[in-house]
């Protein structure tokens, strides 16, 4: 990366990463929005890394649903 000047990267050791618990209320928060961790298929060995990366991010079916969750309902989540 350094030789090709691709930018910066942060490496977090999976053994010591501190993961915030996922808020279960977002699993059924809005119709058409699902937690990103529930949508992605991954190896159970990297579950902590995926929880760290996704957090409480929601995958929304439409832009209107994402706007509704983030702005109208005022939730501190990432809407994708």
N, C-alpha and C positions, 0 to 999 in steps of 0.2 A: 504494500500500500504506500509506503513511504517513497519508494523508488518511482512509482507511477503517479505520485501526488494525488491520490484519490480522496484525501480528506482524513478525518479523524475517526477513530473507533474506540469504544470503551469495552474492555473485556471484564466481565464479572464472573468470579469463580462460582460454579453451580453449588459447590459444597457449603459456601458461606453466605449465599445471597439471602437477604431478608425480604420475604414476600408478604405484602399486605393481604389479608384475607379478602376474597371476592365477596361482594355484597350479593346475597342470594335474591334480594328483592328485584334485581335487574333481570333475572331469568324470565320473569313474566311481567315485566314493567309496562310494556306497550306491545300491542299487536303489530307484528312486522319488524320487531327489533329483538335480536338475540345476543347473548354474550358471545364475544369473539372466541373465548376459550372453548365454548360449546360447539362452535362451527368448525374449528380447525382439528384435523386429524394429526396426531403426533405420537411418538414413542413415549410410554410412561416413564422412561428413564430421564426425560427432559421436561417433565411436568412442571417443576419449580421454575425453570427458565421460561417456559411458555406463560405461566401465571405472572411472572415478573414483567414480561414484555407486553402482555395483553391487558393486565389489570382489569378494570371495570369497563373496558371498551365495548361498545355495542355495534353490531353489524345490522344496519337498517336496510329495509327493502327499497325505500324511496327517500328522496331528499326531504319531503314533507314530514315523514316520520322522524328523521334525524333532527330537523328543526323543532318539531313538537317536543321531543324529549329534552333537547339541550336548552332551548330558549323558553318555550311556553311553560314547561314543567320545572325549569330552572335546575336541572340536575348537573352535577359536576362529573360528567362522563364524556368520553370521546365517542362521537357518533360517526361511524364510517359507512 
